[in-house]
């Protein structure tokens, strides 16, 4: 494995589908739901757009953290304390 290898979304979804879906799809669904809700109820678009931007930002940061967590788990499984003694 190269030092510069980065995980793709497909690899993350295959490894942990529930957590990946909750961290990507749920915030995006909430953002779209809020945009639709503000349109239907006549709420200021500034409020719903701000909420949508924050939710997308949360999704990006959370997936970055999830990818780092997954890489650490893989490295520990491959080069863990048991492997160092061999």
C-alpha positions as CSV (number, residue, x, y, z in Angstrom):
1,X,0.0,0.0,0.0
2,X,1.4,3.4,-1.0
3,X,1.7,6.2,1.5
4,X,-0.4,8.5,-0.7
5,X,-3.3,6.1,-1.2
6,X,-6.6,7.7,-0.2
7,X,-9.9,6.0,0.4
8,X,-12.7,6.4,-2.0
9,X,-16.3,6.8,-1.0
10,X,-17.0,3.3,-2.4
11,X,-14.4,1.7,-0.2
12,X,-15.9,3.5,2.9
13,X,-19.4,2.5,2.0
14,X,-18.3,-1.1,1.5
15,X,-16.5,-1.2,4.8
16,X,-19.1,0.6,6.9
17,X,-22.3,1.1,5.0
18,X,-24.6,2.3,7.8
19,X,-22.2,4.8,9.3
20,X,-21.2,6.2,5.9
21,X,-24.8,6.6,4.9
22,X,-25.6,8.3,8.1
23,X,-22.7,10.7,7.7
24,X,-23.4,11.6,4.1
25,X,-27.0,11.0,3.1
26,X,-28.7,12.0,6.3
27,X,-27.2,15.6,6.5
28,X,-27.9,16.1,2.8
29,X,-31.5,14.9,3.1
30,X,-31.9,17.3,6.1
31,X,-30.5,20.1,4.0
32,X,-32.8,19.4,1.1
33,X,-35.8,19.0,3.4
34,X,-35.1,22.3,5.0
35,X,-34.8,24.0,1.6
36,X,-38.1,22.5,0.6
37,X,-39.8,23.4,3.9
38,X,-38.7,27.0,3.6
39,X,-40.0,27.2,0.0
40,X,-43.4,25.7,1.0
41,X,-43.9,27.8,4.1
42,X,-42.5,31.0,2.8
43,X,-39.6,31.3,5.3
44,X,-36.6,33.5,4.4
45,X,-34.3,31.6,2.0
46,X,-31.3,33.0,3.9
47,X,-32.1,30.8,6.9
48,X,-32.6,27.6,4.9
49,X,-29.6,28.2,2.7
50,X,-27.4,28.8,5.7
51,X,-28.7,25.6,7.3
52,X,-28.0,23.7,4.1
53,X,-24.5,25.0,3.8
54,X,-23.8,24.1,7.5
55,X,-25.2,20.6,6.9
56,X,-23.1,20.0,3.8
57,X,-20.0,21.3,5.7
58,X,-20.8,18.9,8.6
59,X,-21.1,16.0,6.1
60,X,-17.7,16.8,4.5
61,X,-15.9,17.1,7.9
62,X,-17.6,14.0,9.3
63,X,-16.7,11.9,6.3
64,X,-13.1,13.1,6.5
65,X,-13.0,12.0,10.1
66,X,-14.6,8.7,9.3
67,X,-12.1,8.1,6.5
68,X,-9.2,8.8,8.9
69,X,-10.7,6.5,11.5
70,X,-11.1,3.7,8.9
71,X,-7.4,4.2,7.7
72,X,-6.2,3.9,11.3
73,X,-8.2,0.7,11.9
74,X,-6.8,-0.8,8.7
75,X,-3.2,0.2,9.7
76,X,-3.6,-1.2,13.2
77,X,-5.0,-4.5,11.7
78,X,-2.1,-4.7,9.3
79,X,0.8,-3.4,11.4
80,X,-0.6,-3.9,14.9
81,X,1.4,-4.8,18.1
82,X,1.3,-8.5,17.2
83,X,3.0,-7.8,13.8
84,X,5.8,-5.8,15.4
85,X,7.0,-8.7,17.5
86,X,7.5,-11.0,14.4
